[in-house]
Amino acid sequence: MSVFHRGEREAQARAGLTAQATAVSRLVQPALPDGADDFLAHQSMLAVGAQAGDGRLWASLFVGPRGFVTAPDDVSVQVLARLAAADPVEPMTRRAGKLGLLAIDLETRIRLRMNGTSAPFPAGFELEIEQSFPNCPKYIQKRTVLSLDEAAEPGPATRVPALTEQMSGLVAHADTFFVASASGTGDPDVSHRGGNPGFVELLSPTRLRWPDYVGNSMLMTLGNIIENPHTGLLFVDWATGTTLQLTGRATVRWPDGTGVTDSGPRAVEFELDEAVLLPRSLPAHWSAPTLSRFNPPLPAPTPSFPA
């Protein structure tokens, strides 16, 4: 029986990657891989993706001292942290339900995805692993935590239906973002996207596009989008800890022609429903990045939308 759902298999076939995806499917397991407990214990950040009751997808980021994420056994993960009160994902971490997690070490460029069912407790929650797998280090920009201030207070949230000038600037200069998606049955996942600054295109105050670079061949995010267009994005101002969360609907754009082979660039277009800016919501400040050597060069710039 395949570990991939219908949308994932369709995306793999459309890209001509079915054989490659089948070959690496053994990495997807209902338990943590060997060494995951040590890896998780050294992490200071953890991305999360969740689907709200209205069907919208949101992505967010936990940040804390090393040890706030632990693996008491090979089928569960405990998270001792809370999100900012105004964070759209915060209510979903205080109830039982499905969550997608991504532990990503920006210093070593190692990442581990973990999806399953969560159960809350007073200081955080526990995730029962249903699907876990490592990802390659491609497109991760190297950063280090310069300072961590758990007592820092976030500023007031701004919620708008279209990107403001400040939000647009954060997106236009981003080299990293996180994307939450979910299958047609509501199983969420959160993944990392990276590239040279400017790899996310601003098509309008409510539309974005980014290239889908060659990765692990499983195309799980694209497969989810095929089944369920609701998608959540998270952008981070790494110098200040300010976050920008977007929720909307995404569409996969395949190469011109038959689309049967992987000979041309794939892309994802995103239509915004709501944006949430949380100033200083993360209690950390990161260094300037060392860009990944895998980042493809950007094409010649095109005119941006009018101010």
KOLTOR-255879 format. One line per 2 residues: number of its first residue (from 1); for each residue x, y, z of C-alpha. Coordinates in Angstrom, 2 decimals. Each point is the difference from the previous one (the first is absolute). Layout:
N
NUM	X:Y:Z ~ ... $
END
This chain:
307
1	0.00:0.00:0.00 ~ 1.35:3.42:-0.96 $
3	0.85:2.53:2.71 ~ -1.17:2.72:-2.41 $
5	-3.57:1.19:-0.42 ~ -1.72:0.63:-3.32 $
7	1.11:3.62:-0.36 ~ 3.63:-0.85:0.69 $
9	-0.04:-2.83:-2.53 ~ -1.60:2.31:-2.56 $
11	2.67:2.67:0.55 ~ 2.80:-2.56:-0.27 $
13	-1.44:-1.40:-3.23 ~ -0.51:3.47:-1.47 $
15	3.65:0.84:0.74 ~ 1.30:-3.33:-1.28 $
17	1.32:-0.91:3.46 ~ -2.03:-3.07:0.94 $
19	2.99:-2.36:-0.04 ~ 2.17:2.39:2.03 $
21	-2.76:0.57:2.55 ~ -0.58:-3.72:0.39 $
23	3.72:-0.52:0.60 ~ 0.12:2.50:2.89 $
25	-3.41:-0.86:1.45 ~ 1.69:-2.35:2.50 $
27	1.16:3.13:1.85 ~ -3.63:0.76:0.94 $
29	-0.72:-1.92:3.20 ~ -2.62:0.01:2.81 $
31	2.82:0.51:2.51 ~ 2.97:2.29:0.53 $
33	3.30:-0.95:-1.68 ~ 3.03:-1.04:2.03 $
35	1.69:2.94:1.67 ~ -3.08:2.21:-0.13 $
37	-0.15:0.35:3.79 ~ 3.49:1.56:0.14 $
39	-0.72:2.20:-3.01 ~ -3.27:1.32:1.44 $
41	1.53:0.69:3.42 ~ 2.45:2.45:-1.63 $
43	-2.58:2.01:-1.94 ~ -0.99:3.58:0.76 $
45	-2.77:0.29:-2.61 ~ -2.87:-2.13:-1.24 $
47	-2.38:0.86:-2.84 ~ -3.66:-1.04:0.31 $
49	-2.85:-0.24:-2.48 ~ -3.67:-0.36:0.87 $
51	-3.42:0.23:-1.61 ~ -2.63:2.13:1.73 $
53	-3.65:-0.90:0.32 ~ -0.85:2.23:-2.97 $
55	2.38:-2.00:-2.20 ~ 2.74:2.63:-0.13 $
57	3.62:-1.16:0.35 ~ 2.50:1.92:2.14 $
59	3.71:-0.41:0.69 ~ 1.91:1.23:3.04 $
61	3.27:-0.43:1.89 ~ 0.81:-1.02:3.56 $
63	3.27:1.40:1.35 ~ 1.57:-0.91:3.34 $
65	3.10:-1.15:1.84 ~ 1.50:-3.34:-0.94 $
67	-1.98:-2.76:1.64 ~ -3.47:1.45:-0.62 $
69	-0.53:-2.78:-2.58 ~ 0.52:-3.59:1.17 $
71	-0.73:-3.52:-1.20 ~ -0.91:-2.21:2.99 $
73	-0.19:-3.01:-2.34 ~ 0.14:-0.70:-3.74 $
75	-3.68:0.69:-0.65 ~ -0.61:3.28:1.81 $
77	1.37:3.53:0.34 ~ -0.62:2.43:2.85 $
79	0.08:3.77:-0.49 ~ 0.32:2.20:3.11 $
81	-0.83:3.38:-1.50 ~ -2.84:2.32:-0.87 $
83	-0.58:2.27:-2.97 ~ -0.86:3.68:0.33 $
85	-3.60:0.54:1.11 ~ -0.92:1.75:-3.28 $
87	1.55:-2.74:-2.16 ~ -2.70:-1.69:-2.15 $
89	1.56:-3.42:0.66 ~ 0.00:0.40:3.79 $
91	-3.59:-1.29:0.53 ~ 0.75:-3.11:-2.09 $
93	2.86:-0.97:2.33 ~ -2.30:0.11:3.06 $
95	-2.44:-2.59:-1.29 ~ 0.25:-3.58:-1.15 $
97	0.42:-0.25:-3.75 ~ 2.33:-0.44:-2.93 $
99	3.26:1.97:-0.25 ~ 2.99:0.05:-2.31 $
101	3.41:0.76:1.52 ~ 3.39:0.79:-1.51 $
103	3.16:0.02:2.11 ~ 2.61:1.94:-1.95 $
105	3.54:0.80:1.11 ~ 1.14:3.03:-1.97 $
107	3.60:-0.38:1.19 ~ 0.43:-3.57:-1.25 $
109	-2.68:0.09:-2.72 ~ -1.62:-3.18:1.35 $
111	-3.79:-0.33:0.08 ~ -2.59:-2.55:1.06 $
113	-3.73:0.02:-0.79 ~ -2.47:-1.55:2.45 $
115	-3.75:-0.21:-0.52 ~ -2.65:-1.50:2.24 $
117	-2.63:0.54:2.70 ~ 0.61:2.38:2.88 $
119	-1.26:-0.02:3.55 ~ 0.38:3.18:2.11 $
121	1.27:0.25:3.56 ~ 0.45:3.13:2.16 $
123	3.51:0.94:-1.18 ~ -0.27:-1.11:-3.62 $
125	-1.05:-3.08:-1.94 ~ 1.05:-3.49:-1.05 $
127	-0.08:-1.23:-3.58 ~ -0.62:-3.67:-0.76 $
129	2.02:-0.71:-3.12 ~ -1.88:-1.29:-3.03 $
131	2.55:1.03:-2.63 ~ 3.63:1.04:0.42 $
133	2.81:0.49:-2.50 ~ 3.25:1.96:-0.44 $
135	0.57:2.52:-2.79 ~ 3.17:0.96:-1.86 $
137	1.94:3.20:0.85 ~ -0.69:1.69:-3.34 $
139	-1.05:3.66:-0.02 ~ 0.42:0.51:3.78 $
141	1.78:3.28:0.79 ~ 2.41:-0.38:2.91 $
143	-0.82:2.18:3.04 ~ 0.94:0.01:3.67 $
145	-1.99:1.27:2.98 ~ 1.68:3.16:1.31 $
147	-2.27:0.48:3.02 ~ -3.05:-1.55:1.63 $
149	-2.31:2.04:2.22 ~ -2.98:-1.99:1.26 $
151	-1.30:3.04:1.89 ~ -0.38:2.06:-3.19 $
153	-3.51:1.29:-0.65 ~ -1.44:-0.06:-3.53 $
155	-1.56:3.12:-1.46 ~ -3.67:0.31:-1.02 $
157	-1.15:-2.18:-2.90 ~ -1.04:1.45:-3.38 $
159	-2.56:-2.03:-1.99 ~ -0.77:1.11:-3.56 $
161	-1.39:-1.55:-3.23 ~ 2.87:1.30:-2.18 $
163	3.72:0.54:0.53 ~ 1.09:3.37:1.34 $
165	3.23:1.65:-1.12 ~ 1.82:-1.38:3.06 $
167	-1.32:-3.51:-0.63 ~ 0.88:0.16:-3.69 $
169	3.56:1.00:0.87 ~ 0.37:-2.98:2.34 $
171	-1.21:-2.38:-2.72 ~ 2.05:1.60:-2.80 $
173	3.28:-0.30:1.93 ~ -0.64:-3.45:1.50 $
175	2.48:-2.83:-0.52 ~ -2.06:-2.43:2.10 $
177	-3.62:-0.73:0.80 ~ -2.09:-2.87:1.33 $
179	-3.08:-1.45:-1.69 ~ -2.82:-1.90:1.69 $
181	-2.21:-2.25:-2.10 ~ -2.41:-2.85:0.63 $
183	-1.37:-3.01:-1.81 ~ -3.62:-0.31:-1.03 $
185	-0.65:-1.87:3.24 ~ 1.44:2.85:2.10 $
187	3.42:-1.41:0.90 ~ 2.30:3.04:0.25 $
189	3.66:0.33:-0.87 ~ 2.44:2.90:0.23 $
191	3.07:0.36:-2.17 ~ 2.86:2.40:-0.71 $
193	0.60:2.01:-3.16 ~ 3.21:1.88:-0.67 $
195	1.84:1.81:-2.77 ~ 1.89:3.15:-0.78 $
197	-1.72:3.20:1.21 ~ -2.72:0.83:-2.49 $
199	-0.90:-3.60:-0.83 ~ -3.57:0.74:1.16 $
201	-1.68:2.20:-2.61 ~ -2.58:2.64:0.92 $
203	-2.59:-0.12:-2.77 ~ -2.42:2.32:1.82 $
205	-0.84:0.91:3.61 ~ -1.98:-3.24:0.18 $
207	1.97:-2.36:-2.29 ~ 3.41:-1.63:0.37 $
209	1.94:-2.52:-2.05 ~ 3.07:-2.06:0.78 $
211	1.96:-2.65:-1.94 ~ -0.18:-3.60:1.13 $
213	3.66:-1.01:-0.02 ~ 1.20:-3.59:-0.46 $
215	-0.05:-1.78:3.36 ~ -0.71:-3.43:1.41 $
217	-2.35:-1.00:-2.87 ~ -2.92:-0.77:2.37 $
219	-1.82:3.28:-0.80 ~ -2.08:-0.23:3.18 $
221	-0.86:3.69:0.14 ~ -1.06:0.06:-3.65 $
223	-2.01:-3.17:0.54 ~ -1.83:1.57:2.90 $
225	-0.76:3.11:-2.06 ~ -1.47:-2.19:-2.75 $
227	-2.41:-1.52:2.54 ~ -0.53:3.08:2.18 $
229	0.93:3.51:-1.26 ~ -0.12:1.60:3.47 $
231	3.57:0.95:0.91 ~ 1.78:1.99:2.71 $
233	3.31:1.87:-0.31 ~ 2.34:1.35:2.66 $
235	2.67:2.64:-0.63 ~ 2.46:1.07:2.71 $
237	2.00:3.17:0.52 ~ 3.00:-1.82:1.42 $
239	1.58:3.16:1.43 ~ -3.01:1.06:2.10 $
241	-2.09:-3.15:0.49 ~ -3.01:1.56:-1.76 $
243	-2.18:-2.52:-1.84 ~ -2.36:0.28:-2.97 $
245	-2.62:-2.74:-0.34 ~ -2.05:-0.36:-3.17 $
247	-2.96:-2.25:-0.62 ~ -1.59:-0.58:-3.38 $
249	-0.26:-2.42:-2.88 ~ 2.76:-1.35:-2.21 $
251	0.19:-1.42:-3.51 ~ 2.81:-2.04:-1.56 $
253	1.22:1.39:-3.33 ~ 1.66:-2.67:-2.12 $
255	2.49:0.57:-2.85 ~ -1.32:0.89:-3.44 $
257	-0.62:-2.92:-2.30 ~ -1.04:-3.44:1.15 $
259	1.24:0.40:3.59 ~ 0.89:-3.69:0.02 $
261	3.72:0.49:0.58 ~ 1.98:2.06:2.50 $
263	1.73:1.98:-2.76 ~ -1.36:3.42:0.93 $
265	-0.65:2.05:3.11 ~ -3.03:-0.72:2.14 $
267	-1.51:2.83:2.01 ~ -2.69:0.62:2.59 $
269	-2.32:2.99:-0.10 ~ -1.65:1.15:3.22 $
271	-3.13:2.13:0.39 ~ -0.19:1.78:3.36 $
273	-3.07:-0.04:2.22 ~ 1.51:1.59:3.13 $
275	3.39:1.18:1.26 ~ 1.05:0.26:3.66 $
277	3.06:2.02:1.02 ~ 1.26:-0.65:3.55 $
279	2.86:2.35:0.97 ~ 2.71:-1.64:2.09 $
281	-2.09:-3.15:0.49 ~ 3.10:-2.22:0.08 $
283	2.29:0.43:3.03 ~ 3.20:-0.34:-2.04 $
285	2.31:1.87:-2.33 ~ 1.97:-1.77:-2.71 $
287	3.18:0.81:-1.90 ~ 0.13:1.03:-3.63 $
289	-0.23:-3.06:-2.26 ~ 2.59:-2.01:-1.85 $
291	-1.93:-0.83:-3.16 ~ -0.22:-3.61:-1.12 $
293	2.25:-0.96:-2.91 ~ -2.98:-1.90:-1.42 $
295	-2.12:3.13:-0.51 ~ -0.67:0.39:-3.73 $
297	0.76:3.42:-1.51 ~ -3.03:2.21:-0.39 $
299	-1.34:0.93:-3.43 ~ 0.11:3.59:-1.18 $
301	-2.32:2.15:2.12 ~ -3.45:0.92:-1.26 $
303	-1.88:3.18:0.92 ~ -1.76:-0.27:3.38 $
305	-3.62:0.96:0.51 ~ -0.78:3.73:0.44 $
307	0.23:1.42:3.52 $
END
